[in-house]
Amino acid sequence: MIQPEQNGTIGKYRWTICALVFFATTINYLDRSVISLLKSELEKTFSWSESDYSNIVIAFQFSYAIGLLLAGRFIDWIGTKLGYALSLVMWSLAAIGHALVNSTFGFIIARSALGLSEAGNFPAAIKTVAEWFPKKERAFATGIFNSGAAIGAIAAPLTVPFIAKSLGWKWAFIITGAVGLIWLIVWFLTYESPSKHKKLGKAEYDYIHSDADEISSTDNNEVKIKISWLKLLQFKQTWAFVFGKFLTDPVWWFYLFWLPAFLKAQYHLDGTATALPVALVYIISTFGSVFGGWLPMNFIKKGWPVYRSRKTSMLIYAACALPVVFAQYLGSINMWMAIIIIGFAAAAHQAWSANIFTTASDMFPKKAVASVTGIGGMAGALGGMLIAKLAGLMFDHFKALGKIETGYYIMFIICGFAYLLAWIIMHLLAPRMKRVDL
């Protein structure tokens, strides 16, 4: 794990906590990716149509959106340690539960349960970072744990097909779901709030609470205070976060769900032939996640205000997402040019994501961070449903005309400009990211 602080007098236990959140996020994405890798086999077993599979995917997205809203409030109320643990137990059991169903409707129920429970990961993760890191390190820590999303997406195709081939598709769900229960043991043995942790030295504790507007004495008690959604929605800072997530989260969903389809439509690649190009996109994106958190931290160390460091970094990442508009055009010349450009855009998204998550803890006290993250996450998931529907309708239209490439060209333009639009709206709503007083 990379450490920004080289001074051994401060301590570094907070990075152990960051590693725990990284592995939880990796497991989160591993569990949600299993069904896509078993799609062909499950279609034969249950006689699925494309509409059946689409309904199963939408069930996950819809329940994930609702879950994000509920999970944030729940975790703010019950606390990070228990809230994260309960979320992971529920999504692990939901993942294992896929092996017990024997109908299309059963999979819709299982995916709904998985989406509802997996939604707890990011609100809990962001709240953990807010509790364990000072502002200048939060984007970097977020970038590290958020890279677990890409690692999970890479790990899935390297494990799931092998398990399914050797033991059957049911064991692919059971084994990957059980991995989370192993994490749970380590979490309970390792995690505690900073004010209670016996392995946290005073120097590191003071460093974690070194921000002028943080009150260290309340880091354990304020999580019990309820903050209503209506109250949070009265602040422009909340809407800045909501619009930022609504406009940019769908881009990541689009890459996740449509990249293999793009490779098939553009280059006639299918099955295992897509493994290397898809994996390369996610590998590139991991570098963006870590760098995305490092850059604002570097600006802050140079004396820049937090808001200026955050917004400058996000503007840079928004600009880095623009070249994806040429992915389909340049990809018609060489496939690897398209893969590199899409990978670079995915890295820009992960860099952006590391920072937009951190804006919630920049603008809100710890007692409201998970709730705000949940509201914004729900907006992002709903945006993901809308872009999936738009993409499907557009691709059907241009496919009927024999011009499917035009549909991807338009979608890549939308993906490229989404971040600049989001940055402008966020800047107008919260120009200096003033901290909300609750």
C-alpha positions in Angstrom: 0.0 0.0 0.0 1.3 3.4 -0.9 1.9 5.8 2.0 1.8 9.5 1.5 3.3 10.1 4.9 6.9 9.1 5.3 7.3 10.5 8.8 7.2 7.5 11.1 6.3 9.5 14.1 2.7 9.9 13.0 1.9 6.2 12.5 0.1 4.5 9.6 -2.6 2.3 11.1 -5.2 4.2 9.1 -3.8 2.6 5.9 -4.6 -0.9 7.4 -8.2 0.3 7.6 -8.0 1.6 4.0 -6.8 -1.9 2.9 -9.8 -3.5 4.6 -12.2 -1.2 2.6 -10.3 -1.9 -0.6 -10.8 -5.7 -0.2 -14.5 -5.2 0.7 -15.0 -3.2 -2.5 -13.2 -5.9 -4.5 -15.5 -8.5 -3.1 -18.5 -6.3 -3.8 -17.7 -6.1 -7.5 -16.7 -9.7 -7.7 -20.1 -10.8 -6.5 -22.0 -8.6 -8.8 -20.0 -9.7 -11.8 -20.6 -13.4 -11.5 -23.9 -13.6 -13.4 -22.6 -11.8 -16.5 -19.9 -14.4 -16.8 -22.4 -17.3 -16.4 -25.0 -15.7 -18.8 -24.5 -18.2 -21.6 -24.9 -21.3 -19.4 -27.8 -19.9 -17.4 -29.6 -18.9 -20.6 -29.5 -22.6 -21.7 -30.4 -23.9 -18.2 -33.4 -21.6 -17.7 -34.3 -20.8 -21.4 -33.8 -17.1 -20.9 -34.5 -14.6 -23.6 -32.6 -11.4 -23.9 -35.6 -9.6 -22.2 -35.4 -12.1 -19.3 -31.8 -11.3 -18.7 -32.5 -7.5 -19.2 -35.2 -7.7 -16.5 -32.7 -9.4 -14.1 -30.1 -6.7 -14.7 -32.7 -3.9 -14.2 -33.9 -5.6 -11.0 -30.3 -5.3 -9.6 -29.9 -1.6 -10.7 -33.3 -0.6 -9.3 -32.8 -2.3 -5.9 -29.2 -0.9 -5.8 -30.6 2.6 -6.3 -33.1 2.2 -3.5 -30.5 0.5 -1.3 -28.1 3.3 -1.6 -30.7 5.7 -0.2 -31.6 3.5 2.7 -28.1 2.2 3.4 -26.6 5.7 3.9 -29.1 6.6 6.5 -28.9 3.2 8.2 -25.1 3.4 8.5 -25.2 6.9 9.8 -27.6 5.7 12.5 -26.0 2.4 13.5 -22.4 3.3 13.0 -19.6 2.2 10.6 -18.4 -1.0 12.2 -21.7 -2.8 12.6 -23.3 -1.2 9.5 -20.5 -2.3 7.1 -20.6 -5.8 8.6 -24.3 -6.2 8.3 -24.2 -5.0 4.7 -21.5 -7.5 3.8 -23.2 -10.4 5.5 -26.5 -9.7 3.6 -24.9 -9.3 0.2 -22.7 -12.5 0.8 -25.9 -14.5 1.6 -27.7 -12.9 -1.3 -24.8 -13.9 -3.6 -24.8 -17.5 -2.3 -28.6 -17.5 -2.6 -28.3 -17.4 -6.4 -27.4 -21.1 -6.2 -30.7 -22.0 -4.5 -33.1 -20.6 -7.1 -34.5 -22.5 -10.0 -36.5 -20.0 -12.1 -36.1 -16.7 -13.9 -38.3 -15.0 -11.2 -36.0 -16.5 -8.6 -33.0 -14.8 -10.1 -34.9 -11.5 -10.2 -35.5 -11.9 -6.4 -31.9 -12.9 -5.8 -30.5 -10.0 -7.9 -32.8 -7.6 -6.1 -31.6 -8.8 -2.7 -28.0 -8.5 -3.9 -28.5 -5.0 -5.2 -30.2 -3.8 -2.0 -27.5 -5.2 0.2 -24.5 -4.4 -1.9 -25.6 -0.7 -1.8 -24.2 -0.5 1.7 -20.5 -0.8 0.5 -19.9 2.8 -0.7 -21.7 4.8 2.0 -19.9 2.7 4.6 -16.6 3.0 2.8 -16.8 6.8 2.4 -17.8 7.1 6.1 -14.9 5.0 7.1 -12.5 7.2 5.2 -14.1 10.3 6.7 -13.5 8.9 10.2 -10.0 7.7 9.7 -8.4 10.3 7.4 -7.8 14.1 7.4 -9.2 15.9 4.4 -5.9 16.2 2.6 -5.6 12.4 2.4 -9.3 11.4 1.9 -9.2 11.5 -1.9 -6.1 9.5 -2.0 -7.5 6.9 0.4 -10.8 6.9 -1.6 -8.8 6.4 -4.8 -7.1 3.3 -3.3 -10.2 1.6 -2.0 -12.2 2.6 -5.1 -9.6 0.8 -7.3 -11.0 -2.4 -5.7 -14.0 -2.0 -8.1 -11.7 -2.6 -11.1 -9.7 -5.3 -9.3 -13.0 -7.2 -8.7 -14.0 -6.8 -12.3 -10.6 -8.2 -13.3 -10.7 -11.1 -10.8 -14.1 -12.3 -11.8 -13.3 -13.6 -15.3 -10.1 -15.2 -13.9 -12.0 -17.3 -11.4 -15.7 -17.7 -12.1 -15.5 -19.6 -15.4 -12.9 -22.0 -13.9 -15.1 -22.7 -10.9 -18.2 -23.2 -13.1 -16.4 -25.5 -15.4 -14.9 -27.6 -12.6 -17.8 -27.7 -10.0 -20.8 -26.2 -11.8 -22.4 -22.8 -12.0 -24.0 -23.0 -8.5 -20.6 -23.3 -6.8 -19.4 -20.2 -8.6 -22.0 -18.3 -6.7 -21.4 -20.1 -3.4 -17.6 -19.8 -3.4 -17.5 -16.1 -4.4 -20.2 -15.3 -2.0 -18.4 -17.1 0.8 -15.3 -14.9 0.3 -17.1 -12.0 2.0 -17.6 -14.0 5.1 -13.8 -14.4 5.5 -13.4 -10.6 5.2 -16.0 -10.3 8.0 -13.8 -12.1 10.5 -10.9 -9.8 9.7 -13.1 -6.7 9.9 -14.3 -7.5 13.4 -10.8 -8.4 14.6 -9.3 -5.2 13.1 -11.8 -2.4 13.0 -12.9 0.1 15.6 -13.6 3.8 15.6 -10.5 6.0 16.1 -11.5 7.1 19.6 -11.7 3.5 20.8 -8.9 1.8 18.8 -6.2 0.4 21.0 -3.6 0.2 18.2 -4.0 3.9 17.2 -1.3 6.1 18.7 -2.1 9.6 20.0 0.1 11.2 17.3 -1.9 9.5 14.5 -5.2 10.2 16.2 -4.4 13.9 16.4 -3.3 13.9 12.8 -6.5 12.3 11.7 -8.4 15.0 13.5 -6.1 17.8 12.4 -8.6 19.6 10.3 -9.7 22.9 11.9 -13.4 22.1 11.5 -13.3 18.6 12.9 -14.3 18.0 16.5 -12.4 14.9 17.6 -14.4 14.3 20.7 -17.5 13.5 18.7 -16.1 11.1 16.1 -17.7 8.2 17.9 -20.9 9.8 19.3 -22.2 11.9 16.4 -23.0 8.9 14.2 -26.0 8.2 16.3 -27.7 11.5 15.5 -30.4 11.3 12.8 -30.3 13.8 10.0 -33.4 13.8 7.9 -33.3 13.5 4.1 -35.5 16.6 3.7 -33.1 18.6 5.8 -30.1 17.4 3.7 -32.0 18.2 0.5 -32.3 21.9 1.6 -28.6 22.4 0.9 -27.1 23.3 -2.4 -24.1 21.1 -1.5 -26.3 18.0 -1.4 -27.6 18.8 -4.9 -24.1 19.5 -6.2 -23.2 15.9 -5.1 -26.4 14.5 -6.5 -26.0 16.0 -10.0 -22.4 15.1 -10.1 -23.2 11.5 -9.4 -26.3 11.4 -11.6 -24.4 12.6 -14.7 -21.2 10.6 -14.3 -22.0 7.3 -12.6 -24.0 6.2 -15.7 -20.8 6.4 -17.8 -19.1 3.7 -15.6 -22.3 1.6 -15.8 -22.2 2.0 -19.6 -18.6 0.8 -19.8 -19.4 -2.2 -17.5 -22.5 -3.4 -19.4 -21.8 -2.4 -23.0 -18.0 -2.8 -23.6 -18.3 -6.5 -24.5 -21.2 -5.7 -26.8 -19.2 -2.9 -28.4 -16.4 -5.4 -29.1 -18.8 -7.8 -30.6 -20.6 -5.2 -32.8 -17.4 -3.5 -33.9 -14.9 -6.3 -34.1 -17.0 -9.5 -34.0 -15.3 -10.6 -30.7 -17.2 -12.9 -28.4 -16.7 -15.2 -25.4 -13.1 -15.6 -24.3 -11.8 -13.4 -27.1 -13.1 -10.4 -25.2 -11.2 -11.3 -22.0 -7.9 -9.5 -22.8 -9.3 -6.2 -24.1 -11.9 -5.9 -21.3 -9.3 -6.8 -18.7 -6.9 -4.1 -20.1 -9.6 -1.4 -19.8 -10.0 -2.2 -16.1 -6.3 -2.5 -15.5 -5.7 1.0 -16.9 -8.6 2.3 -14.8 -6.9 1.2 -11.5 -4.0 3.6 -12.2 -6.5 6.4 -12.6 -8.2 5.7 -9.3 -4.9 5.9 -7.3 -3.6 8.9 -9.2 -6.9 10.6 -8.9 -6.6 10.7 -5.2 -2.9 11.5 -5.1 -3.1 14.7 -7.2 -5.4 16.8 -4.9 -3.4 15.6 -1.9 -0.3 16.9 -3.6 -2.0 20.3 -4.3 -3.1 20.5 -0.6 0.5 19.8 0.5 1.6 22.8 -1.6 -0.7 25.0 0.4 -3.8 25.1 -1.8 -7.2 25.3 -0.1 -9.1 21.9 -0.1 -11.9 23.1 -2.4 -9.4 24.5 -5.0 -7.4 21.3 -4.9 -10.5 19.2 -5.3 -12.1 21.2 -8.1 -8.9 21.7 -10.1 -8.2 18.0 -10.0 -11.8 17.2 -11.0 -11.6 19.6 -13.9 -8.4 17.9 -15.1 -10.1 14.5 -15.0 -13.2 15.8 -16.8 -10.9 17.0 -19.6 -9.2 13.6 -19.6 -12.6 11.9 -20.3 -13.1 13.9 -23.5 -11.0 11.8 -25.9 -13.4 8.9 -25.6 -15.6 10.7 -28.1 -13.1 9.4 -30.7 -13.1 5.8 -29.5 -15.4 4.4 -32.1 -13.9 6.5 -35.0 -10.2 5.6 -34.2 -11.3 2.1 -33.3 -12.4 1.6 -36.8 -8.7 1.9 -37.7 -7.3 -0.3 -35.0 -9.1 -2.1 -32.1 -6.3 -1.5 -29.6 -6.6 2.3 -30.2 -10.2 2.1 -29.1 -9.3 -0.1 -26.0 -6.6 2.3 -24.9 -8.8 5.3 -25.3 -11.7 3.7 -23.4 -9.3 2.5 -20.8 -8.0 6.1 -20.4 -11.6 7.3 -20.1 -12.3 4.7 -17.5 -9.2 5.8 -15.6 -10.5 9.4 -15.8 -13.8 8.2 -14.3 -12.1 6.4 -11.4 -10.0 9.5 -10.7 -13.2 11.7 -10.8 -15.0 9.1 -8.6 -12.2 9.2 -6.0 -12.8 13.0 -5.7 -16.5 13.3 -6.0 -17.0 10.8 -3.2 -14.6 12.9 -1.1 -16.6 16.1 -1.7 -19.3 14.6 0.5 -17.0 14.5 3.5 -15.5 17.8 2.5 -18.9 19.6 2.6 -20.7 17.6 5.4 -19.9 16.6 9.0 -19.3 12.9 9.6 -22.7 12.3 11.0 -24.3 13.0 7.6 -21.6 11.7 5.2 -23.1 8.2 4.6 -26.6 9.7 4.1 -25.4 12.2 1.6 -23.4 9.5 -0.2 -26.4 7.3 -0.3 -28.6 10.0 -1.8 -26.0 10.7 -4.5 -25.4 7.1 -5.1 -29.1 6.5 -5.7 -29.1 9.3 -8.2 -26.1 7.7 -9.9 -27.8 4.3 -10.1 -31.0 5.8 -11.5 -28.9 7.6 -14.1 -27.4 4.2 -14.9 -30.8 2.8 -15.6 -31.6 5.7 -17.8 -28.5 5.4 -19.9 -28.9 1.7 -20.2 -32.5 2.2 -21.6 -31.3 5.0 -23.9 -28.4 2.8 -25.2 -30.7 -0.1 -25.8 -33.3 2.0 -27.8 -30.5 3.7 -29.7 -28.7 0.5 -30.6 -31.9 -1.2 -31.7 -32.7 1.8 -33.9 -29.4 2.0 -35.6 -29.0 -1.8 -35.9 -32.2 -1.9 -37.9 -30.7 0.7 -40.2 -27.5 -1.3 -40.4 -25.5 1.5 -38.7 -24.9 0.2 -35.2 -21.6 2.1 -35.2 -23.4 5.4 -35.2 -25.2 4.4 -32.0 -21.8 3.8 -30.2 -20.4 7.0 -31.6 -23.3 9.0 -30.1 -23.0 7.2 -26.8 -19.3 7.9 -26.5 -19.9 11.6 -27.1 -22.4 11.5 -24.2 -19.8 9.8 -22.0 -17.1 12.2 -23.0 -18.9 15.4 -22.2 -20.8 14.2 -19.1 -18.0 15.1 -16.7 -17.6 18.7 -17.9 -21.3 19.3 -17.6 -21.3 17.8 -14.1 -18.3 19.9 -13.1 -20.0 23.1 -14.2 -23.2 22.3 -12.3 -21.3 21.4 -9.2 -19.3 24.6 -9.4 -22.4 26.7 -9.8 -24.1 25.1 -6.8 -21.1 24.9 -4.5 -18.3 27.3 -5.8 -16.2 27.0 -2.6 -17.6 23.8 -1.3 -18.6 25.5 2.0 -19.0 23.1 4.8 -22.6 22.6 6.0 -23.4 23.4 9.6 -25.8 20.7 11.0 
